[in-house]
Amino acid sequence: MREALLVLADGSVFEGEAIGAESADGVSGGEVVFNTVLSGYQEVITDPSYAGQIITFTTPHIGNYGVNDHDFESIRPFCRGVVVREMARRHSNHRADDSLDAMLRRFGVSGIAGIDTRRLTRVLRDTGAMPGAFGTADEATLLAAARTEKGTDGIDLVAQVTTDAAYTVSFSGTGNGGRHIVAFDFGIKTTILRHLSTLGTVEVVPASTTAAEVLAKRPDGVFLSNGPGDPAMVPYAVSAIADLLGEVPIFGICLGHQLLGRALGGETYKLPFGHHGGNHPVRHEATGHVEITSQNHNFCVDPASLAGKVEVTHLNLNDLTNEGMKVIGAPAFSVQYHPEAGPGPHDSRYLFQMFSELMGQPSNGNGNGTAVRV
């Protein structure tokens, strides 16, 4: 056992033991957030939206069913670390290929176990997500590291997770709607790609791709993916989306939702501790139905800044924040939460069908399909 400490920027100290990979200097830093999922730890850890962040799991027992190659949401974890109450000593599941601890070691991700995660969650809930540092270094060193950590504000984290070059996605057994979909990779999840692949051929492009480059591909639809960090720090994507509005059907999820809002001239702001979990209630305003949703975001779109430009379609029932919108006068809509789940409930998967209907009949790749408006 390697004794370790977690120290927050406000001076709070938590004792535990090191798990996963050991950093060279015994220090790992990032913005500390908490996630309330009961299962799906592998999908959470490999979600690129956690770039720059240390993930605290509120569920006390983590790692009991191991990990497998199918449940990766990206090629590797982009998070800065993992905090758990108890890491399972043994894993048991017919799908498991390895242990969670082995996966963390393989990808160089450090972690800390034995932490009082109830106390830590209360601190983050009351004071907001904050920088922290953990590891085997002494308390003074970790406190200094925590206080110099920049967090996720004012940083372009998308550039750290996006693909370097365009590629086409194909999943066996998903079918194909005959359409050509261009998906911006701001930190796109594999489960999202699986769903989009049922609607057509998906070409994933770097976050810096221009509107002219996208339109030259003559897509039937454009998808704006999830991703990490501050949407205000991705002006190149905002510019591209603004130029695409009205030219092609658009569907955005999470960061894509925020970037669409900014492309329309709206404002975004940071939530105190964000929404990270698989049980957030969201009301679909058109039907009054309440969906239980999977969420992972720190920033939010201010609907007041988009008055007359969008119709709010979904509302978070925990804090009444904007969870979805459709653009007035253009074939574009977005949601703040994750309808693909991975992990989480499947209440909202109908949104992919809405995107299919918005794109209309397949155009066989020539970009001339008949679209309908949401």
C-alpha positions in Angstrom: 0.0 0.0 0.0 1.3 3.5 -0.9 -0.1 6.2 1.4 -1.4 9.2 -0.5 -3.1 12.5 0.1 -5.7 14.5 -1.8 -5.4 18.3 -1.1 -7.9 20.8 -2.4 -7.0 24.5 -3.2 -9.0 25.6 -0.1 -6.6 23.5 2.1 -9.0 20.6 2.7 -6.9 17.4 3.2 -8.1 13.8 2.6 -6.0 10.7 3.5 -6.0 7.6 1.3 -3.8 5.2 -0.6 -2.5 5.4 -4.2 -4.0 3.3 -7.0 -3.4 3.2 -10.7 -0.2 4.6 -12.2 2.3 6.5 -10.1 3.2 9.9 -11.4 6.9 10.7 -11.7 6.9 13.4 -9.0 4.1 11.9 -6.9 1.7 14.7 -7.9 -1.4 14.7 -10.1 -3.5 17.8 -10.4 -6.8 19.0 -12.0 -10.2 20.3 -11.3 -12.0 18.0 -8.8 -15.6 17.1 -9.7 -18.0 14.4 -8.5 -20.1 11.9 -10.5 -23.1 10.1 -9.1 -23.4 7.1 -11.5 -24.0 3.7 -9.8 -22.2 1.8 -12.7 -20.4 2.7 -15.9 -17.1 3.8 -14.3 -15.1 2.7 -17.4 -17.3 4.8 -19.7 -17.0 7.8 -17.4 -13.2 7.5 -17.1 -12.8 7.2 -20.9 -15.1 10.1 -21.8 -12.9 12.9 -23.3 -15.2 15.5 -21.7 -13.3 14.9 -18.5 -10.1 16.3 -19.8 -8.5 18.5 -17.2 -10.6 17.0 -14.4 -10.2 14.6 -11.5 -13.3 12.4 -11.2 -14.7 11.6 -7.7 -17.1 8.7 -7.7 -19.8 9.0 -5.1 -20.7 5.3 -5.4 -18.5 3.7 -2.6 -17.5 0.4 -4.3 -15.8 0.9 -7.7 -14.1 -1.7 -10.0 -16.2 -4.8 -9.0 -17.0 -5.9 -12.5 -13.7 -5.0 -14.1 -13.2 -3.5 -17.6 -13.4 -4.6 -21.2 -12.4 -3.4 -24.6 -16.0 -2.8 -25.8 -16.9 -0.2 -23.2 -14.2 2.4 -24.0 -15.7 5.7 -25.0 -12.4 6.9 -26.6 -9.0 5.5 -27.4 -7.7 6.3 -23.9 -8.7 8.3 -20.7 -8.2 12.0 -20.8 -9.0 12.7 -17.2 -6.3 13.8 -14.7 -7.2 11.2 -12.1 -9.7 9.1 -10.2 -10.9 9.3 -6.6 -12.8 6.4 -5.0 -14.0 5.3 -1.6 -13.0 1.7 -2.2 -11.4 0.0 -5.2 -12.5 -3.6 -5.5 -9.8 -6.1 -4.7 -11.2 -8.6 -7.2 -13.4 -8.2 -10.2 -16.0 -10.7 -11.4 -17.9 -10.4 -14.7 -18.1 -12.6 -17.8 -17.4 -9.6 -20.0 -14.3 -8.5 -18.0 -10.9 -8.5 -19.7 -9.0 -6.9 -16.9 -9.2 -4.9 -13.6 -9.9 -1.2 -13.4 -6.6 -0.7 -11.6 -4.7 -2.5 -14.4 -6.5 -0.2 -16.9 -5.4 2.9 -15.0 -1.9 1.7 -14.9 -1.9 0.8 -18.6 -2.9 4.4 -19.6 -0.8 6.2 -17.0 -3.8 7.5 -15.0 -3.2 8.0 -11.2 -5.9 7.5 -8.6 -6.5 7.6 -4.9 -8.7 5.2 -2.8 -9.8 5.1 0.8 -11.0 8.7 0.6 -14.1 9.8 2.5 -16.0 10.6 -0.7 -19.1 11.7 1.2 -17.2 14.5 2.9 -15.4 15.4 -0.3 -18.7 15.6 -2.2 -20.2 17.8 0.4 -17.2 20.2 0.1 -17.6 20.3 -3.7 -21.4 20.7 -3.5 -21.1 23.6 -1.0 -18.1 25.5 -2.5 -18.2 24.3 -6.1 -15.7 22.3 -8.2 -12.2 23.4 -7.4 -8.6 22.7 -8.3 -6.9 19.9 -6.3 -3.8 17.7 -6.3 -3.2 14.2 -5.0 -0.4 11.7 -4.8 2.4 10.4 -2.6 4.1 13.8 -2.3 3.9 15.7 1.0 1.0 17.9 2.0 2.8 21.2 1.4 3.8 20.1 -2.1 0.3 19.0 -3.0 -1.3 22.2 -1.6 1.1 24.3 -3.7 0.2 22.2 -6.8 -3.5 22.5 -6.1 -3.3 26.3 -5.8 -1.4 26.7 -9.1 -3.8 24.4 -11.0 -5.7 26.4 -13.6 -8.9 24.2 -13.6 -11.0 24.3 -16.8 -11.9 28.0 -17.1 -10.3 29.9 -19.9 -8.5 26.9 -21.5 -9.1 25.3 -24.9 -9.3 21.7 -23.8 -10.9 20.6 -27.1 -7.6 21.0 -28.9 -6.2 18.3 -26.5 -8.8 15.6 -27.4 -9.9 16.2 -31.0 -8.8 14.0 -33.8 -5.8 15.1 -35.9 -7.4 14.0 -39.2 -10.8 13.1 -40.6 -11.9 9.5 -40.6 -15.0 7.5 -41.4 -16.8 5.3 -38.9 -18.3 1.9 -39.5 -19.8 -0.4 -37.0 -20.9 -3.9 -38.0 -24.6 -4.7 -37.3 -25.7 -1.0 -37.0 -27.3 -0.8 -40.4 -27.0 2.5 -42.4 -29.6 5.1 -43.3 -27.8 5.9 -46.6 -27.0 9.5 -45.5 -23.6 11.2 -45.2 -23.2 12.8 -41.7 -20.2 15.0 -40.8 -19.5 14.9 -37.1 -17.3 17.5 -35.4 -15.0 15.9 -32.9 -14.9 18.1 -29.9 -14.3 15.0 -27.8 -16.8 12.6 -29.3 -17.9 9.4 -27.5 -17.9 6.0 -29.2 -21.5 5.3 -28.1 -22.6 8.5 -30.0 -20.8 7.3 -33.1 -22.6 3.9 -32.8 -26.0 5.7 -32.8 -25.1 8.1 -35.6 -23.9 5.1 -37.7 -27.4 3.7 -37.8 -28.5 6.9 -39.6 -25.8 7.0 -42.3 -22.1 7.0 -43.0 -20.3 9.2 -40.4 -17.3 11.2 -41.3 -15.6 12.5 -38.1 -13.6 15.8 -38.7 -11.2 17.8 -36.4 -12.7 20.5 -34.3 -10.9 23.2 -36.4 -12.6 22.2 -39.6 -14.2 25.2 -41.3 -17.7 25.5 -42.6 -16.5 25.7 -46.2 -14.6 22.4 -45.7 -17.7 20.8 -44.2 -20.1 22.0 -47.0 -17.6 20.8 -49.6 -18.4 17.3 -48.4 -22.1 17.8 -49.2 -23.4 16.3 -46.0 -27.0 15.5 -45.3 -26.5 16.6 -41.6 -23.9 17.9 -39.3 -23.4 16.7 -35.7 -21.8 18.8 -33.0 -20.3 16.5 -30.3 -19.7 16.6 -26.6 -16.3 17.7 -25.3 -14.5 19.2 -22.4 -14.1 22.6 -20.9 -15.1 26.2 -21.6 -17.1 26.8 -24.8 -15.8 30.4 -24.9 -12.4 29.0 -25.6 -13.4 27.3 -28.9 -14.1 30.4 -31.1 -13.0 28.6 -34.3 -15.8 26.1 -33.8 -18.3 28.8 -33.0 -17.4 30.6 -36.2 -17.8 27.4 -38.3 -21.2 26.6 -36.7 -22.5 30.1 -37.4 -21.7 29.7 -41.0 -23.4 26.3 -41.2 -26.6 27.5 -39.7 -29.4 27.4 -42.2 -27.2 25.5 -44.7 -27.6 22.0 -43.4 -29.5 20.2 -40.6 -27.6 20.4 -37.3 -27.8 18.3 -34.1 -25.7 19.1 -31.0 -25.0 17.3 -27.7 -23.5 18.8 -24.5 -20.5 21.0 -25.6 -22.1 21.0 -29.1 -25.2 22.5 -27.5 -23.2 25.2 -25.8 -21.2 26.0 -29.0 -24.5 26.2 -31.0 -25.8 28.7 -28.4 -22.7 30.8 -28.8 -22.9 30.6 -32.6 -26.3 32.2 -32.3 -24.8 35.1 -30.2 -25.8 33.6 -26.8 -23.9 33.5 -23.5 -22.6 30.6 -21.5 -21.7 30.4 -17.8 -20.1 28.0 -15.4 -22.3 26.0 -13.0 -21.1 25.8 -9.4 -20.3 22.1 -9.4 -21.7 21.0 -12.8 -24.0 18.1 -13.7 -22.2 14.7 -13.6 -24.3 11.6 -13.2 -26.9 9.3 -14.7 -30.1 10.3 -12.9 -30.9 13.9 -13.7 -34.6 14.7 -14.4 -35.3 16.7 -17.5 -38.7 17.8 -18.7 -39.5 17.8 -22.4 -41.5 21.0 -22.6 -43.6 19.9 -25.6 -45.0 16.8 -24.0 -44.5 17.4 -20.3 -42.8 14.0 -20.1 -39.9 13.7 -17.6 -36.8 11.9 -18.9 -34.1 10.5 -16.6 -30.9 11.6 -18.2 -27.1 11.1 -18.3 -25.2 14.3 -17.9 -21.6 15.5 -17.8 -21.0 19.3 -18.2 -19.7 22.2 -16.2 -21.0 25.0 -18.4 -24.5 26.0 -19.4 -26.3 28.1 -22.0 -28.2 31.2 -20.8 -31.6 31.1 -22.6 -32.3 34.7 -21.8 -29.4 35.7 -24.1 -31.1 33.8 -27.0 -34.5 35.3 -26.7 -36.3 35.3 -30.0 -33.6 33.1 -31.6 -34.4 29.7 -30.0 -37.2 27.8 -28.3 -36.2 26.0 -25.1 -37.3 22.4 -25.5 -36.0 20.8 -22.3 -35.6 22.0 -18.7 -33.5 20.5 -15.9 -35.9 19.9 -12.9 -33.1 20.1 -10.3 -32.0 23.7 -11.0 -34.2 24.8 -13.9 -31.3 25.2 -16.3 -31.5 25.0 -20.1 -31.3 21.4 -21.2 -32.4 21.7 -24.9 -33.3 24.1 -27.6 -34.3 24.4 -31.3 -33.3 27.2 -33.5 -36.1 29.4 -34.8 -36.0 29.6 -38.6 -33.2 27.0 -39.2 -33.1 23.2 -39.1 -31.0 22.9 -35.9 -31.5 21.6 -32.4 -29.4 20.5 -29.4 -29.5 19.1 -25.9 -27.2 19.6 -23.0 -27.5 16.1 -21.7 -26.4 12.7 -23.3 -29.2 10.9 -25.1 -26.8 8.1 -26.1 -26.2 7.3 -22.4 -23.0 5.2 -22.0 -23.5 5.0 -19.1 -27.1 6.0 -18.2 -30.7 5.5 -19.0 -32.1 5.3 -22.6 -35.1 7.6 -22.1 -33.8 10.2 -24.6 -32.6 8.1 -27.5 -35.6 9.3 -29.6 -33.5 12.4 -30.3 -31.4 10.5 -32.8 -34.7 9.7 -34.7 -35.5 13.4 -34.6 -32.1 14.1 -36.3 -32.9 11.4 -38.9 -36.3 13.1 -39.6 -34.6 16.5 -39.7 -32.2 15.3 -42.4 -35.1 13.9 -44.4 -34.7 11.4 -47.2 -31.1 10.1 -47.9 -29.4 12.0 -50.6 -26.9 9.2 -51.5 -24.1 11.5 -50.5 -24.9 14.5 -52.7 -26.2 16.7 -50.0 -29.6 17.2 -51.7 -31.9 15.3 -49.4 -35.3 16.6 -48.5 -35.2 17.9 -44.9 -38.0 18.6 -42.5 -37.9 21.1 -39.7 -38.1 20.3 -36.0 
